[in-house]
């Protein structure tokens, strides 16, 4: 049986406090940056998961070559792992709310969502579903907000 997409959260029924990342972890991406600007931001702050998500989106949107998809996947995966590191360092234990409404959480949620998007682009449907479910577990409305 394959995993199904969920629109809810909290797999184990226990309520966990919402994780609110500190303002210092808010992404520096404002939108519309060039590739060089995004790369400079990634070098300046490699823990910024939002920068990695933006780099993944850039490579996915600006290239039809398989190498661009692979680069996008690597950037998305880096952002995903940097984001999970930030969440865990701030009390998240793999489940519970990570509200989209809290600005510093958005880079992490974007990175998880971007990994879902890139996974689907390379035909990795299981990873797409897992990542989308993680976004939905964190904040059931976040995916819809990011897709606007």
N, C-alpha and C positions, 0 to 999 in steps of 0.2 A: 504494500500500500504506500502510495506517495503522500508526502506531507501536503496539507491543504493550507491555503491562505486564511489567516484568522484576522478578524477586525477588532478583537478585544485584547486584553492584557492579563497578566498575572496567571501564569500557567498552573500554579500550585494552590491557588485560592487564598494565600496569605497576603495581607495588605502590607506594603512596604512604604516607607516615607519617600516622597519625591526627591530625586537627586537634582540639586540646583548647583551647577558648576559655577565656580567663582568668576567674577567679571574678567579677571586676568586671562581666562581661557576663551573669551569671546573671539571668534574668528576675525581676522583683519581683512577678509575679502568683502568688497563692497559691490562687486559686479562690474563687468565690462573691462576687466584688466586684460592686458596683453599676455601672451605666453611668457615673455621675459619678466613681466611684473609678477606673475604668479610664481615663477621659478625663484625670483629674488625673495618673495615672501616665504616660500618653503625653506629656503636656505636660512633666512633670518629667524624663522620660528618653525622648526620641523615638527613640533608638537601640535601645531594648528591643524586639526583634522579638516576644518573647512577649506583650507588652502589645498589640501590633497584632493578633496572632493571637487573643487573648482578645476584643478589640473586634470582630473579624470574626465570631467565634462568637456573641457577644452579639447582634449585629444580625441574623445569620442565624436565630437561635433565637427572637428576640422580635418578629419582624415578618413579616407575610405580604405586605406591599406590595412592588412592584418596587423602590421607592426603598431599602428596607432591604437587599435583595439587592445593589444597586449600592453602598451604603455598606459592606456586608460585603466586597464584592470589593475596593473601594478600600483598606480597612484591611488585608485579607489581602495585597494586592500591596505595600503599604508595608512590612509586616512581612517579606515575602519579600526585598525589595530591601535592607532594613536588615540582614537576616540574611546575605545574600550578601556585603554590604560587610564585615561582621564576620569572616566566614570568610576572605575574600581578605586582609584585613588581618592575619590570623594564619596565613598560609602556604598556604591552600587554593587550588588552581589549577583548580577546576572538576570535579575527580574525586578520589576517595579517601575514606577513612573519616572520618566525623563521628559518633563513638559516642554513642548515646542514653544510655548508662550514665554519661556525664560530664555532670553537672547543668547546667553553663553552656551546653552545646550544645542543650539541650532547647527553649529559646525559638525558636531558629532552625529546628529540625526541626518544631516546632509551626506556625510561620509557613508553611513550605513545604507542610505537610500541609493547613493551613487554606486555602491558595490552591487546592489540589487540590479540596477539598470545595466551596468556593464556586464554583469554575469549573464543576464538575459541576452545581451548583444553578442556574446560569444557562445551562446547555446548551453549555458550552465543553468538549466531550469531549477534544479534542486537548490542551488545556492541563491538564486533569485527569490524563491519562496521563503527560504530560511531568513534572508535579510529583510524581506518585506514583513515577515512575521515579527522580527525583532523590532522594526520601526513601529509596527502596530502595538506590540507589547509595551513599548516605551511611551507612546502617545497615540491612541487610536485615530486622532485627527491630523497627525503630522504628515503622513503621506499625501493626503489631499491638499494640505497647505503647500507642500513642495511642488506638487504637480500643477498648481495654478499658473 
